[in-house]
């Protein structure tokens, strides 16, 4: 299973992190894990998920998707 | 147009507030305004919206719905 890491801007606290995590889990049920790094402004997603689906979920939750992180 | 105010726990910053607002707007398109009071832990909704719809949207966004506020 591959992990994909994305930049997500606008997350500033644990409430934001939880909100982004739930939005991604809702939009991409096959995702097995979502890990938010508030300091780095990244979200790491484990499992099969299209980047476009993640982007839509993040945007819908009120945060800014910044594409794949290294 | 009536305003309805609800208790919502778990919002700690502007990112949370935005996330809750977007979740409510998405779930209840006839809502005309959503105002979050972080200090009070309340969300005021203007326009026609069932409390159950607001509750579901808040819960799905990762926050805790606490019913109608005075």
Backbone of each chain as nested JSON, in Angstrom:
{
  "chains": [
    {"id": "A", "residues": [
      {"number": 1, "name": "UNK", "atoms": {"N": [0.851, -1.203, 0.0], "CA": [0.0, 0.0, 0.0], "C": [0.881, 1.245, 0.0]}},
      {"number": 2, "name": "UNK", "atoms": {"N": [0.602, 2.125, -0.904], "CA": [1.413, 3.341, -0.983], "C": [0.822, 4.436, -0.117]}},
      {"number": 3, "name": "UNK", "atoms": {"N": [1.718, 5.231, 0.409], "CA": [1.291, 6.444, 1.097], "C": [1.472, 7.618, 0.145]}},
      {"number": 4, "name": "UNK", "atoms": {"N": [0.543, 8.543, 0.186], "CA": [0.671, 9.772, -0.599], "C": [0.603, 10.949, 0.349]}},
      {"number": 5, "name": "UNK", "atoms": {"N": [1.533, 11.877, 0.177], "CA": [1.545, 13.044, 1.05], "C": [1.197, 14.282, 0.235]}},
      {"number": 6, "name": "UNK", "atoms": {"N": [0.322, 15.089, 0.812], "CA": [-0.129, 16.298, 0.118], "C": [0.054, 17.516, 1.008]}},
      {"number": 7, "name": "UNK", "atoms": {"N": [0.284, 18.645, 0.357], "CA": [0.286, 19.906, 1.08], "C": [-1.158, 20.369, 1.278]}},
      {"number": 8, "name": "UNK", "atoms": {"N": [-1.468, 20.771, 2.501], "CA": [-2.79, 21.334, 2.783], "C": [-2.581, 22.572, 3.646]}},
      {"number": 9, "name": "UNK", "atoms": {"N": [-2.993, 23.721, 3.136], "CA": [-2.806, 24.975, 3.869], "C": [-4.076, 25.333, 4.633]}},
      {"number": 10, "name": "UNK", "atoms": {"N": [-3.893, 26.034, 5.743], "CA": [-5.035, 26.552, 6.486], "C": [-5.385, 25.773, 7.734]}},
      {"number": 11, "name": "UNK", "atoms": {"N": [-4.705, 24.653, 7.978], "CA": [-4.984, 23.87, 9.183], "C": [-4.148, 24.444, 10.324]}},
      {"number": 12, "name": "UNK", "atoms": {"N": [-4.826, 24.896, 11.385], "CA": [-4.056, 25.529, 12.453], "C": [-4.231, 24.89, 13.819]}},
      {"number": 13, "name": "UNK", "atoms": {"N": [-5.118, 23.91, 13.935], "CA": [-5.296, 23.28, 15.252], "C": [-5.829, 21.865, 15.072]}},
      {"number": 14, "name": "UNK", "atoms": {"N": [-5.999, 21.184, 16.181], "CA": [-6.479, 19.816, 16.115], "C": [-7.877, 19.681, 15.533]}},
      {"number": 15, "name": "UNK", "atoms": {"N": [-8.69, 20.718, 15.729], "CA": [-10.034, 20.693, 15.148], "C": [-9.978, 20.696, 13.633]}},
      {"number": 16, "name": "UNK", "atoms": {"N": [-9.089, 21.522, 13.088], "CA": [-8.876, 21.554, 11.628], "C": [-8.401, 20.187, 11.14]}},
      {"number": 17, "name": "UNK", "atoms": {"N": [-7.448, 19.637, 11.856], "CA": [-6.873, 18.35, 11.455], "C": [-7.951, 17.276, 11.412]}},
      {"number": 18, "name": "UNK", "atoms": {"N": [-8.789, 17.258, 12.452], "CA": [-9.848, 16.252, 12.51], "C": [-10.842, 16.453, 11.371]}},
      {"number": 19, "name": "UNK", "atoms": {"N": [-11.128, 17.715, 11.091], "CA": [-12.074, 18.024, 10.026], "C": [-11.56, 17.555, 8.664]}},
      {"number": 20, "name": "UNK", "atoms": {"N": [-10.295, 17.806, 8.4], "CA": [-9.698, 17.366, 7.13], "C": [-9.668, 15.835, 7.064]}},
      {"number": 21, "name": "UNK", "atoms": {"N": [-9.301, 15.227, 8.166], "CA": [-9.245, 13.766, 8.184], "C": [-10.615, 13.161, 7.884]}},
      {"number": 22, "name": "UNK", "atoms": {"N": [-11.65, 13.67, 8.537], "CA": [-12.992, 13.133, 8.316], "C": [-13.462, 13.378, 6.891]}},
      {"number": 23, "name": "UNK", "atoms": {"N": [-13.153, 14.555, 6.345], "CA": [-13.561, 14.871, 4.968], "C": [-12.933, 13.881, 3.997]}},
      {"number": 24, "name": "UNK", "atoms": {"N": [-11.658, 13.565, 4.219], "CA": [-10.97, 12.619, 3.33], "C": [-11.531, 11.214, 3.505]}},
      {"number": 25, "name": "UNK", "atoms": {"N": [-11.775, 10.804, 4.738], "CA": [-12.314, 9.456, 4.972], "C": [-13.713, 9.311, 4.366]}},
      {"number": 26, "name": "UNK", "atoms": {"N": [-14.478, 10.377, 4.439], "CA": [-15.831, 10.369, 3.861], "C": [-15.771, 10.255, 2.336]}},
      {"number": 27, "name": "UNK", "atoms": {"N": [-14.859, 11.01, 1.734], "CA": [-14.779, 11.075, 0.266], "C": [-14.088, 9.854, -0.325]}},
      {"number": 28, "name": "UNK", "atoms": {"N": [-13.208, 9.246, 0.457], "CA": [-12.413, 8.136, -0.072], "C": [-12.427, 6.988, 0.936]}},
      {"number": 29, "name": "UNK", "atoms": {"N": [-13.502, 6.191, 0.912], "CA": [-13.679, 5.139, 1.924], "C": [-12.592, 4.071, 1.895]}},
      {"number": 30, "name": "UNK", "atoms": {"N": [-11.869, 3.942, 0.792], "CA": [-10.843, 2.899, 0.726], "C": [-9.533, 3.343, 1.374]}},
      {"number": 31, "name": "UNK", "atoms": {"N": [-9.494, 4.582, 1.802], "CA": [-8.31, 5.066, 2.506], "C": [-8.242, 4.4, 3.879]}},
      {"number": 32, "name": "UNK", "atoms": {"N": [-7.08, 3.889, 4.24], "CA": [-6.949, 3.153, 5.498], "C": [-6.399, 4.01, 6.634]}},
      {"number": 33, "name": "UNK", "atoms": {"N": [-5.664, 5.072, 6.284], "CA": [-5.132, 5.943, 7.329], "C": [-4.938, 7.352, 6.794]}},
      {"number": 34, "name": "UNK", "atoms": {"N": [-5.201, 8.315, 7.631], "CA": [-4.978, 9.721, 7.293], "C": [-4.185, 10.33, 8.448]}},
      {"number": 35, "name": "UNK", "atoms": {"N": [-3.029, 10.888, 8.144], "CA": [-2.184, 11.476, 9.177], "C": [-1.917, 12.934, 8.843]}},
      {"number": 36, "name": "UNK", "atoms": {"N": [-2.319, 13.808, 9.759], "CA": [-2.131, 15.238, 9.54], "C": [-0.909, 15.709, 10.324]}},
      {"number": 37, "name": "UNK", "atoms": {"N": [-0.022, 16.427, 9.655], "CA": [1.115, 17.066, 10.311], "C": [0.868, 18.573, 10.266]}},
      {"number": 38, "name": "UNK", "atoms": {"N": [0.398, 19.103, 11.388], "CA": [0.037, 20.529, 11.414], "C": [1.255, 21.417, 11.186]}},
      {"number": 39, "name": "UNK", "atoms": {"N": [2.377, 21.063, 11.789], "CA": [3.602, 21.872, 11.643], "C": [4.024, 21.958, 10.18]}},
      {"number": 40, "name": "UNK", "atoms": {"N": [4.014, 20.818, 9.528], "CA": [4.475, 20.766, 8.137], "C": [3.391, 21.207, 7.15]}},
      {"number": 41, "name": "UNK", "atoms": {"N": [2.137, 21.203, 7.601], "CA": [1.041, 21.51, 6.685], "C": [0.859, 20.426, 5.644]}},
      {"number": 42, "name": "UNK", "atoms": {"N": [0.952, 19.19, 6.093], "CA": [0.79, 18.079, 5.16], "C": [-0.215, 17.055, 5.688]}},
      {"number": 43, "name": "UNK", "atoms": {"N": [-0.762, 16.304, 4.752], "CA": [-1.662, 15.198, 5.077], "C": [-1.138, 13.968, 4.342]}},
      {"number": 44, "name": "UNK", "atoms": {"N": [-0.926, 12.911, 5.085], "CA": [-0.458, 11.666, 4.474], "C": [-1.61, 10.672, 4.455]}},
      {"number": 45, "name": "UNK", "atoms": {"N": [-1.882, 10.161, 3.272], "CA": [-3.017, 9.274, 3.059], "C": [-2.505, 7.889, 2.674]}},
      {"number": 46, "name": "UNK", "atoms": {"N": [-2.968, 6.861, 3.382], "CA": [-2.598, 5.485, 3.05], "C": [-3.777, 4.796, 2.378]}},
      {"number": 47, "name": "UNK", "atoms": {"N": [-3.475, 4.064, 1.333], "CA": [-4.532, 3.346, 0.632], "C": [-4.841, 3.985, -0.708]}},
      {"number": 48, "name": "UNK", "atoms": {"N": [-5.737, 3.337, -1.421], "CA": [-6.054, 3.783, -2.778], "C": [-6.943, 5.022, -2.748]}},
      {"number": 49, "name": "UNK", "atoms": {"N": [-6.443, 6.112, -3.295], "CA": [-7.253, 7.327, -3.399], "C": [-6.688, 8.217, -4.487]}},
      {"number": 50, "name": "UNK", "atoms": {"N": [-7.562, 8.678, -5.356], "CA": [-7.148, 9.605, -6.401], "C": [-6.829, 10.959, -5.777]}},
      {"number": 51, "name": "UNK", "atoms": {"N": [-5.777, 11.576, -6.254], "CA": [-5.402, 12.913, -5.758], "C": [-6.554, 13.897, -5.957]}},
      {"number": 52, "name": "UNK", "atoms": {"N": [-7.284, 13.752, -7.06], "CA": [-8.386, 14.683, -7.345], "C": [-9.499, 14.572, -6.299]}},
      {"number": 53, "name": "UNK", "atoms": {"N": [-9.701, 13.35, -5.795], "CA": [-10.725, 13.13, -4.764], "C": [-10.283, 13.777, -3.454]}},
      {"number": 54, "name": "UNK", "atoms": {"N": [-9.007, 13.611, -3.139], "CA": [-8.455, 14.235, -1.93], "C": [-8.564, 15.76, -2.046]}},
      {"number": 55, "name": "UNK", "atoms": {"N": [-8.2, 16.268, -3.202], "CA": [-8.248, 17.725, -3.418], "C": [-9.667, 18.265, -3.198]}},
      {"number": 56, "name": "UNK", "atoms": {"N": [-10.649, 17.573, -3.761], "CA": [-12.039, 18.018, -3.629], "C": [-12.482, 17.989, -2.17]}},
      {"number": 57, "name": "UNK", "atoms": {"N": [-12.118, 16.93, -1.47], "CA": [-12.507, 16.793, -0.061], "C": [-11.882, 17.901, 0.783]}},
      {"number": 58, "name": "UNK", "atoms": {"N": [-10.623, 18.178, 0.538], "CA": [-9.908, 19.22, 1.29], "C": [-10.529, 20.588, 1.008]}},
      {"number": 59, "name": "UNK", "atoms": {"N": [-10.776, 20.86, -0.258], "CA": [-11.383, 22.147, -0.628], "C": [-12.774, 22.297, -0.017]}},
      {"number": 60, "name": "UNK", "atoms": {"N": [-13.568, 21.236, -0.095], "CA": [-14.933, 21.286, 0.448], "C": [-14.93, 21.519, 1.954]}},
      {"number": 61, "name": "UNK", "atoms": {"N": [-13.87, 21.076, 2.617], "CA": [-13.786, 21.247, 4.066], "C": [-13.281, 22.643, 4.438]}},
      {"number": 62, "name": "UNK", "atoms": {"N": [-12.92, 23.445, 3.438], "CA": [-12.528, 24.823, 3.72], "C": [-11.027, 25.042, 3.823]}},
      {"number": 63, "name": "UNK", "atoms": {"N": [-10.243, 24.067, 3.337], "CA": [-8.795, 24.21, 3.391], "C": [-8.236, 24.228, 1.969]}},
      {"number": 64, "name": "UNK", "atoms": {"N": [-6.953, 24.519, 1.857], "CA": [-6.376, 24.73, 0.53], "C": [-5.424, 23.607, 0.159]}},
      {"number": 65, "name": "UNK", "atoms": {"N": [-5.813, 22.883, -0.86], "CA": [-5.0, 21.776, -1.362], "C": [-3.811, 22.329, -2.135]}},
      {"number": 66, "name": "UNK", "atoms": {"N": [-2.619, 21.824, -1.848], "CA": [-1.42, 22.352, -2.499], "C": [-0.642, 21.316, -3.282]}},
      {"number": 67, "name": "UNK", "atoms": {"N": [-1.3, 20.238, -3.654], "CA": [-0.641, 19.236, -4.48], "C": [0.23, 18.276, -3.689]}},
      {"number": 68, "name": "UNK", "atoms": {"N": [0.896, 17.413, -4.389], "CA": [1.714, 16.382, -3.754], "C": [2.939, 16.973, -3.076]}},
      {"number": 69, "name": "UNK", "atoms": {"N": [3.233, 16.47, -1.91], "CA": [4.44, 16.861, -1.184], "C": [5.521, 15.817, -1.453]}},
      {"number": 70, "name": "UNK", "atoms": {"N": [6.737, 16.21, -1.292], "CA": [7.856, 15.298, -1.57], "C": [7.87, 14.136, -0.573]}}
    ]},
    {"id": "B", "residues": [
      {"number": 1, "name": "UNK", "atoms": {"N": [-37.332, 35.867, 8.171], "CA": [-36.382, 34.757, 8.241], "C": [-35.918, 34.582, 9.682]}},
      {"number": 2, "name": "UNK", "atoms": {"N": [-36.019, 33.389, 10.174], "CA": [-35.61, 33.127, 11.56], "C": [-34.141, 32.734, 11.626]}},
      {"number": 3, "name": "UNK", "atoms": {"N": [-33.525, 33.15, 12.707], "CA": [-32.181, 32.661, 13.007], "C": [-32.284, 31.544, 14.035]}},
      {"number": 4, "name": "UNK", "atoms": {"N": [-31.478, 30.535, 13.875], "CA": [-31.412, 29.465, 14.868], "C": [-29.979, 29.371, 15.363]}},
      {"number": 5, "name": "UNK", "atoms": {"N": [-29.837, 29.3, 16.671], "CA": [-28.492, 29.205, 17.24], "C": [-28.31, 27.834, 17.881]}},
      {"number": 6, "name": "UNK", "atoms": {"N": [-27.157, 27.239, 17.592], "CA": [-26.869, 25.903, 18.115], "C": [-25.536, 25.887, 18.844]}},
      {"number": 7, "name": "UNK", "atoms": {"N": [-25.449, 25.019, 19.842], "CA": [-24.163, 24.78, 20.485], "C": [-23.34, 23.822, 19.616]}},
      {"number": 8, "name": "UNK", "atoms": {"N": [-22.086, 24.175, 19.388], "CA": [-21.175, 23.286, 18.665], "C": [-19.858, 23.263, 19.429]}},
      {"number": 9, "name": "UNK", "atoms": {"N": [-19.484, 22.088, 19.912], "CA": [-18.24, 21.969, 20.679], "C": [-17.1, 21.502, 19.785]}},
      {"number": 10, "name": "UNK", "atoms": {"N": [-15.894, 21.923, 20.149], "CA": [-14.703, 21.434, 19.456], "C": [-14.088, 22.416, 18.478]}},
      {"number": 11, "name": "UNK", "atoms": {"N": [-14.746, 23.557, 18.268], "CA": [-14.183, 24.559, 17.353], "C": [-13.206, 25.426, 18.143]}},
      {"number": 12, "name": "UNK", "atoms": {"N": [-11.948, 25.435, 17.718], "CA": [-10.964, 26.18, 18.499], "C": [-10.243, 27.268, 17.714]}},
      {"number": 13, "name": "UNK", "atoms": {"N": [-10.462, 27.345, 16.43], "CA": [-9.769, 28.394, 15.659], "C": [-10.582, 28.735, 14.417]}},
      {"number": 14, "name": "UNK", "atoms": {"N": [-10.073, 29.691, 13.667], "CA": [-10.776, 30.123, 12.457], "C": [-10.914, 29.031, 11.412]}},
      {"number": 15, "name": "UNK", "atoms": {"N": [-9.952, 28.125, 11.393], "CA": [-10.044, 27.015, 10.44], "C": [-11.217, 26.113, 10.765]}},
      {"number": 16, "name": "UNK", "atoms": {"N": [-11.407, 25.855, 12.044], "CA": [-12.572, 25.069, 12.489], "C": [-13.869, 25.78, 12.109]}},
      {"number": 17, "name": "UNK", "atoms": {"N": [-13.897, 27.069, 12.385], "CA": [-15.102, 27.854, 12.104], "C": [-15.456, 27.786, 10.626]}},
      {"number": 18, "name": "UNK", "atoms": {"N": [-14.442, 27.948, 9.792], "CA": [-14.684, 27.915, 8.345], "C": [-15.173, 26.535, 7.926]}},
      {"number": 19, "name": "UNK", "atoms": {"N": [-14.584, 25.526, 8.52], "CA": [-14.954, 24.167, 8.166], "C": [-16.414, 23.873, 8.522]}},
      {"number": 20, "name": "UNK", "atoms": {"N": [-16.831, 24.306, 9.707], "CA": [-18.219, 24.113, 10.122], "C": [-19.155, 24.903, 9.219]}},
      {"number": 21, "name": "UNK", "atoms": {"N": [-18.763, 26.124, 8.935], "CA": [-19.61, 26.959, 8.079], "C": [-19.813, 26.307, 6.707]}},
      {"number": 22, "name": "UNK", "atoms": {"N": [-18.729, 25.841, 6.106], "CA": [-18.839, 25.223, 4.783], "C": [-19.659, 23.944, 4.833]}},
      {"number": 23, "name": "UNK", "atoms": {"N": [-19.493, 23.156, 5.887], "CA": [-20.25, 21.912, 6.013], "C": [-21.747, 22.208, 6.07]}},
      {"number": 24, "name": "UNK", "atoms": {"N": [-22.114, 23.255, 6.816], "CA": [-23.533, 23.613, 6.929], "C": [-24.055, 24.156, 5.602]}},
      {"number": 25, "name": "UNK", "atoms": {"N": [-23.275, 24.99, 4.958], "CA": [-23.718, 25.55, 3.668], "C": [-23.89, 24.46, 2.618]}},
      {"number": 26, "name": "UNK", "atoms": {"N": [-23.012, 23.486, 2.66], "CA": [-23.074, 22.367, 1.714], "C": [-24.33, 21.521, 1.964]}},
      {"number": 27, "name": "UNK", "atoms": {"N": [-24.609, 21.27, 3.242], "CA": [-25.715, 20.385, 3.607], "C": [-27.069, 21.077, 3.498]}},
      {"number": 28, "name": "UNK", "atoms": {"N": [-27.078, 22.385, 3.665], "CA": [-28.34, 23.139, 3.691], "C": [-28.215, 24.363, 2.791]}},
      {"number": 29, "name": "UNK", "atoms": {"N": [-28.398, 24.175, 1.486], "CA": [-28.167, 25.264, 0.518], "C": [-29.104, 26.457, 0.7]}},
      {"number": 30, "name": "UNK", "atoms": {"N": [-30.237, 26.244, 1.378], "CA": [-31.167, 27.359, 1.544], "C": [-30.776, 28.273, 2.705]}},
      {"number": 31, "name": "UNK", "atoms": {"N": [-29.754, 27.9, 3.415], "CA": [-29.249, 28.747, 4.492], "C": [-28.591, 29.987, 3.882]}},
      {"number": 32, "name": "UNK", "atoms": {"N": [-28.94, 31.147, 4.422], "CA": [-28.419, 32.388, 3.843], "C": [-27.208, 32.936, 4.585]}},
      {"number": 33, "name": "UNK", "atoms": {"N": [-27.065, 32.578, 5.844], "CA": [-25.911, 33.046, 6.595], "C": [-25.571, 32.059, 7.704]}},
      {"number": 34, "name": "UNK", "atoms": {"N": [-24.28, 31.913, 7.948], "CA": [-23.79, 31.076, 9.037], "C": [-22.779, 31.914, 9.809]}},
      {"number": 35, "name": "UNK", "atoms": {"N": [-23.024, 32.09, 11.096], "CA": [-22.115, 32.888, 11.918], "C": [-21.606, 32.048, 13.075]}},
      {"number": 36, "name": "UNK", "atoms": {"N": [-20.286, 31.911, 13.144], "CA": [-19.666, 31.116, 14.207], "C": [-19.129, 32.052, 15.29]}},
      {"number": 37, "name": "UNK", "atoms": {"N": [-19.482, 31.749, 16.528], "CA": [-18.921, 32.458, 17.673], "C": [-18.017, 31.469, 18.415]}},
      {"number": 38, "name": "UNK", "atoms": {"N": [-16.722, 31.593, 18.192], "CA": [-15.774, 30.637, 18.779], "C": [-15.772, 30.713, 20.297]}},
      {"number": 39, "name": "UNK", "atoms": {"N": [-15.828, 31.922, 20.831], "CA": [-15.815, 32.104, 22.289], "C": [-17.002, 31.4, 22.935]}},
      {"number": 40, "name": "UNK", "atoms": {"N": [-18.169, 31.619, 22.337], "CA": [-19.397, 31.067, 22.908], "C": [-19.599, 29.602, 22.531]}},
      {"number": 41, "name": "UNK", "atoms": {"N": [-18.923, 29.149, 21.481], "CA": [-19.129, 27.795, 21.005], "C": [-20.503, 27.626, 20.387]}},
      {"number": 42, "name": "UNK", "atoms": {"N": [-20.904, 28.636, 19.636], "CA": [-22.222, 28.566, 18.997], "C": [-22.12, 28.868, 17.5]}},
      {"number": 43, "name": "UNK", "atoms": {"N": [-23.121, 28.376, 16.785], "CA": [-23.258, 28.658, 15.367], "C": [-24.671, 29.169, 15.142]}},
      {"number": 44, "name": "UNK", "atoms": {"N": [-24.786, 30.334, 14.524], "CA": [-26.094, 30.893, 14.218], "C": [-26.36, 30.757, 12.733]}},
      {"number": 45, "name": "UNK", "atoms": {"N": [-27.502, 30.165, 12.421], "CA": [-27.861, 29.856, 11.044], "C": [-29.09, 30.66, 10.669]}},
      {"number": 46, "name": "UNK", "atoms": {"N": [-29.016, 31.37, 9.563], "CA": [-30.163, 32.123, 9.052], "C": [-30.745, 31.4, 7.856]}},
      {"number": 47, "name": "UNK", "atoms": {"N": [-32.068, 31.337, 7.823], "CA": [-32.725, 30.699, 6.693], "C": [-33.295, 29.351, 7.095]}},
      {"number": 48, "name": "UNK", "atoms": {"N": [-33.981, 28.749, 6.142], "CA": [-34.671, 27.498, 6.42], "C": [-33.693, 26.343, 6.483]}},
      {"number": 49, "name": "UNK", "atoms": {"N": [-33.628, 25.696, 7.641], "CA": [-32.783, 24.511, 7.778], "C": [-33.271, 23.69, 8.959]}},
      {"number": 50, "name": "UNK", "atoms": {"N": [-33.428, 22.406, 8.732], "CA": [-33.811, 21.5, 9.803], "C": [-32.64, 21.326, 10.766]}},
      {"number": 51, "name": "UNK", "atoms": {"N": [-32.941, 21.311, 12.042], "CA": [-31.897, 21.103, 13.044], "C": [-31.16, 19.781, 12.803]}},
      {"number": 52, "name": "UNK", "atoms": {"N": [-31.899, 18.769, 12.354], "CA": [-31.267, 17.46, 12.132], "C": [-30.227, 17.525, 11.009]}},
      {"number": 53, "name": "UNK", "atoms": {"N": [-30.487, 18.372, 10.023], "CA": [-29.537, 18.533, 8.908], "C": [-28.269, 19.24, 9.399]}},
      {"number": 54, "name": "UNK", "atoms": {"N": [-28.48, 20.251, 10.237], "CA": [-27.336, 20.971, 10.811], "C": [-26.517, 20.016, 11.687]}},
      {"number": 55, "name": "UNK", "atoms": {"N": [-27.217, 19.24, 12.49], "CA": [-26.527, 18.295, 13.375], "C": [-25.657, 17.328, 12.579]}},
      {"number": 56, "name": "UNK", "atoms": {"N": [-26.218, 16.774, 11.518], "CA": [-25.478, 15.818, 10.69], "C": [-24.246, 16.477, 10.066]}},
      {"number": 57, "name": "UNK", "atoms": {"N": [-24.414, 17.688, 9.561], "CA": [-23.304, 18.401, 8.922], "C": [-22.187, 18.674, 9.922]}},
      {"number": 58, "name": "UNK", "atoms": {"N": [-22.57, 19.106, 11.115], "CA": [-21.591, 19.408, 12.169], "C": [-20.846, 18.138, 12.571]}},
      {"number": 59, "name": "UNK", "atoms": {"N": [-21.589, 17.071, 12.78], "CA": [-20.967, 15.799, 13.169], "C": [-20.027, 15.291, 12.073]}},
      {"number": 60, "name": "UNK", "atoms": {"N": [-20.476, 15.362, 10.82], "CA": [-19.657, 14.884, 9.711], "C": [-18.363, 15.687, 9.592]}},
      {"number": 61, "name": "UNK", "atoms": {"N": [-18.407, 16.948, 10.001], "CA": [-17.22, 17.797, 9.905], "C": [-16.267, 17.556, 11.077]}},
      {"number": 62, "name": "UNK", "atoms": {"N": [-16.681, 16.719, 12.027], "CA": [-15.777, 16.367, 13.119], "C": [-15.97, 17.176, 14.393]}},
      {"number": 63, "name": "UNK", "atoms": {"N": [-17.109, 17.857, 14.493], "CA": [-17.383, 18.645, 15.692], "C": [-18.607, 18.075, 16.391]}},
      {"number": 64, "name": "UNK", "atoms": {"N": [-18.906, 18.589, 17.574], "CA": [-19.952, 17.984, 18.395], "C": [-21.152, 18.912, 18.507]}},
      {"number": 65, "name": "UNK", "atoms": {"N": [-22.257, 18.464, 17.957], "CA": [-23.501, 19.223, 17.993], "C": [-24.091, 19.129, 19.388]}},
      {"number": 66, "name": "UNK", "atoms": {"N": [-24.516, 20.278, 19.935], "CA": [-25.032, 20.276, 21.293], "C": [-26.45, 20.808, 21.41]}},
      {"number": 67, "name": "UNK", "atoms": {"N": [-27.177, 20.778, 20.318], "CA": [-28.566, 21.21, 20.372], "C": [-28.74, 22.72, 20.299]}},
      {"number": 68, "name": "UNK", "atoms": {"N": [-29.97, 23.136, 20.402], "CA": [-30.296, 24.558, 20.298], "C": [-29.767, 25.349, 21.482]}},
      {"number": 69, "name": "UNK", "atoms": {"N": [-29.246, 26.516, 21.169], "CA": [-28.805, 27.442, 22.209], "C": [-29.917, 28.449, 22.447]}},
      {"number": 70, "name": "UNK", "atoms": {"N": [-29.916, 29.036, 23.609], "CA": [-30.958, 30.013, 23.946], "C": [-30.844, 31.245, 23.047]}}
    ]}
  ]
}
